[in-house]
Amino acid sequence: MTRGPEGAVVPPPAVPAGRGAVSSVIRESLAYSARENMVSFAGGLPAPELFDADGIRASYDRVLSRAAGRVLQYSTTDGDPDLRTALAERLTGRGLPAEPGSLLVTSGAQQALWLLAGTLLEPGDVVIVENPTYLAALQCFQHAGAKVVAAPTDRHGIVVEALDDLVTRHQPKLLYLVPNFQNPTGHTLPVGRRQELARLAATRGFWIVEDDPYGELSFHRSAPDWIRMDPVAADRVLLVGSLSKVIAPGLRLGWLLAPEPVRDLCVRAKQALDLHTSAVDQAAVADYLANNDLDAHLKRVRAEYLRRCTSLLAGLPDALPAGSTWNVPEGGMFVWARLPAGHDAVALLPHTVEQGVVYVPGAPFFATDADPRTMRLSFTTHEPDVITEGLARMARAFDQIQQPEVNE
Ligand SMILES: Cc1ncc(COP(=O)(O)O)c(C=O)c1O
């Protein structure tokens, strides 16, 4: 029993969760984004004007006219059978033969990550992550009490040679990867490294969580094969996908493809969490996939994102201080930039905000050894002319700041 300052009995304290202090930098950036006339490169949002609202509305109309009693009723935890069939067909079409029964529909990919962390990890278990990585995955692992170990990355993603040694030292239970157009770096893991990782997982006995919300946003050619497609590691790769970036994130629809024992554990955990993902949303999206050409839609989205990415890349040399570097993504939503020595992207943010442009500092995405010079720039939500204006504002902000005199 706990007593407060006046001697009254008070409820027990809540358990503090994860990385509130660090992620507040991101919350702050997103709050700035909402200000009037701000040009925001901060969000990780799909372009709203590209949502197929008419097509989605028609699907809701159809399922509510034809099957209201079913789609407004409680449903099964595994997910709508029609949606799982449609998702399995898309996977099969992309070269990964999948059965609807191997899929679990989740409330966004985020829920799949939470379920996997909750079912596979015990406090103290080691999870290896790319450094930097997707912040909300780190939060899932930390909530599960796991010890997160950061693996070094280069401009292609995780460095496999370094991983070998980390596996020996830490005996990880799980390796978490975003191999395609990664968040936050935009990196894409080359085929050779995927094969080496599959071999390593097979010989050293750990799970790979392959999180792929961006794979269908490739600008030029298809993204490389999933690690899950390598027969060497098919029984230990847990593939997570999402409809957020290909249809709309407000639907909150994702999926998990996992071997039966893991899928079953996740189904049981999901039962306790939310019983099932919204039945009407699943039914509407199953109808949408049956009656629309998602690939044609994605072709338009990809072309538009490429146009916006190209305009961001074209403007960066004049916007960022001399000596800055950045990657050229092959798809997805993000450019990852690094300012010259002595700069701190967190400290600089208020100055760019004053000029009316906001980005996300890169530091919070690092599990350890945060690089203060990094920033994530999303190119998806603005037309090229707005991107150009945002970059002009950024240039003004950097011009006004006294440049640090640091020799590397
Ligand atoms: C790497 C990564 N995984 C998962 C998610 C969550 O996606 P969803 O909207 O499907 O929950 C995101 C969202 O931005 C992401 O970047």
The ligand as an ORCA input file, in Angstrom:
! r2SCAN-3c Opt
* xyz 0 1
  C       9.559      0.818    -40.644
  C       8.140      0.965    -40.236
  N       7.498     -0.092    -39.739
  C       6.218     -0.022    -39.367
  C       5.513      1.155    -39.473
  C       4.077      1.198    -39.010
  O       3.216      1.098    -40.089
  P       1.645      0.942    -39.922
  O       1.037      2.243    -40.306
  O       1.262     -0.156    -40.832
  O       1.375      0.598    -38.501
  C       6.130      2.294    -39.987
  C       5.390      3.548    -40.088
  O       5.836      4.557    -40.511
  C       7.489      2.190    -40.383
  O       8.158      3.226    -40.875
*
